Amino acid sequence: SAFNNDVAQTWTQINADACWVCPTLGLNRAIVKQATKLYTFEFYGANSPQYLSGHGGDVYFLFNMTFWAKYFGAGWDDTLSMTMQQAWTSFAVTGTPYMGNGVQWPPYSEGDSVM
């Protein structure tokens, strides 16, 4: 299996998909029909499995809160933190998140099956 028979990790993924991912994808599809552009993401954390990166785990990296990393099971990644800050700042200023080094954050489109 994708989770090496880890019951807790498998249950966490099923719960996340049912409670968060699938409803969010449905909302994204509805919004993108009305909006010019929609940018969305799913945060996995730095050097940690997806199931350890809970709701709000991205905030610590966005605001460079290194002291909180130990509480959500992820290692700290300065590059990730700086990239997130750059993308969010760019989005606030221009309406398009730009992550530097020519990396583009593509807008969500109606046919996308991932965030």
C-alpha positions as CSV (number, residue, x, y, z in Angstrom):
1,S,0.0,0.0,0.0
2,A,1.0,3.6,-0.3
3,F,1.3,3.8,3.5
4,N,3.2,0.6,4.1
5,N,0.3,-0.9,6.1
6,D,0.4,1.9,8.6
7,V,-3.2,1.8,10.0
8,A,-3.0,5.3,11.6
9,Q,-1.5,6.9,8.5
10,T,-4.1,5.2,6.3
11,W,-7.0,6.3,8.5
12,T,-5.6,9.8,8.7
13,Q,-5.5,10.0,4.9
14,I,-9.0,8.6,4.5
15,N,-10.3,11.1,7.0
16,A,-8.4,14.0,5.4
17,D,-9.7,13.1,2.0
18,A,-13.3,12.8,3.2
19,C,-13.4,15.8,5.5
20,W,-11.0,18.2,3.7
21,V,-9.6,17.3,0.3
22,C,-12.7,16.2,-1.5
23,P,-15.0,19.0,-0.3
24,T,-12.2,21.6,-1.1
25,L,-11.9,20.2,-4.6
26,G,-15.6,20.6,-5.1
27,L,-15.5,24.1,-3.8
28,N,-12.5,24.9,-6.0
29,R,-14.5,23.7,-9.1
30,A,-17.4,25.9,-8.2
31,I,-15.3,29.0,-7.5
32,V,-13.2,28.6,-10.7
33,K,-16.4,28.8,-12.7
34,Q,-17.0,32.3,-11.3
35,A,-13.5,33.6,-10.7
36,T,-10.8,34.7,-13.1
37,K,-8.1,32.9,-11.3
38,L,-7.9,30.6,-8.2
39,Y,-4.7,29.6,-6.6
40,T,-4.7,26.7,-4.2
41,F,-2.3,24.3,-2.5
42,E,-2.0,21.4,-0.2
43,F,0.8,21.7,2.4
44,Y,2.8,18.6,3.3
45,G,5.4,20.3,5.6
46,A,9.2,20.2,5.4
47,N,10.7,16.7,5.4
48,S,7.6,15.2,7.0
49,P,4.9,12.8,5.9
50,Q,1.7,14.3,4.7
51,Y,-0.3,13.0,7.7
52,L,1.9,15.1,10.1
53,S,1.1,18.3,8.3
54,G,-2.2,19.3,9.7
55,H,-4.5,22.2,9.1
56,G,-2.5,25.4,9.7
57,G,0.9,23.8,9.5
58,D,1.8,26.1,6.7
59,V,1.4,29.2,8.9
60,Y,4.6,28.4,10.8
61,F,6.7,28.5,7.6
62,L,4.9,31.5,6.2
63,F,5.7,33.6,9.3
64,N,9.1,32.0,10.0
65,M,8.0,30.6,13.3
66,T,10.8,28.0,13.7
67,F,10.1,27.3,17.4
68,W,6.8,25.7,16.5
69,A,8.2,23.1,14.0
70,K,8.8,20.5,16.7
71,Y,5.1,20.5,17.7
72,F,3.8,19.3,14.3
73,G,6.4,16.7,13.5
74,A,8.2,18.5,10.7
75,G,11.8,19.5,10.4
76,W,12.5,23.1,9.7
77,D,13.3,24.2,6.1
78,D,14.5,27.8,5.6
79,T,14.2,27.5,1.9
80,L,10.5,26.5,2.2
81,S,9.8,29.3,4.6
82,M,11.5,31.9,2.3
83,T,9.7,30.5,-0.8
84,M,6.3,30.7,0.9
85,Q,6.9,34.2,2.1
86,Q,7.9,35.3,-1.4
87,A,4.9,33.6,-3.1
88,W,2.4,35.0,-0.6
89,T,3.9,38.5,-0.8
90,S,3.9,38.4,-4.6
91,F,0.3,37.3,-4.5
92,A,-0.7,40.2,-2.2
93,V,1.1,42.7,-4.4
94,T,0.4,41.4,-7.9
95,G,-2.4,38.9,-7.6
96,T,-0.1,36.1,-8.8
97,P,2.1,34.0,-6.5
98,Y,5.6,33.9,-7.8
99,M,8.1,31.7,-6.1
100,G,11.4,32.9,-7.7
101,N,13.9,31.2,-9.9
102,G,11.3,31.1,-12.7
103,V,9.0,28.7,-10.9
104,Q,5.4,29.5,-11.6
105,W,2.4,28.6,-9.4
106,P,-0.2,27.6,-11.9
107,P,-3.8,28.7,-11.2
108,Y,-6.3,26.0,-10.5
109,S,-8.5,24.9,-13.4
110,E,-11.8,23.2,-13.5
111,G,-10.4,19.8,-14.7
112,D,-7.8,19.6,-12.0
113,S,-8.0,16.7,-9.6
114,V,-5.4,17.9,-7.2
115,M,-5.0,21.2,-5.3
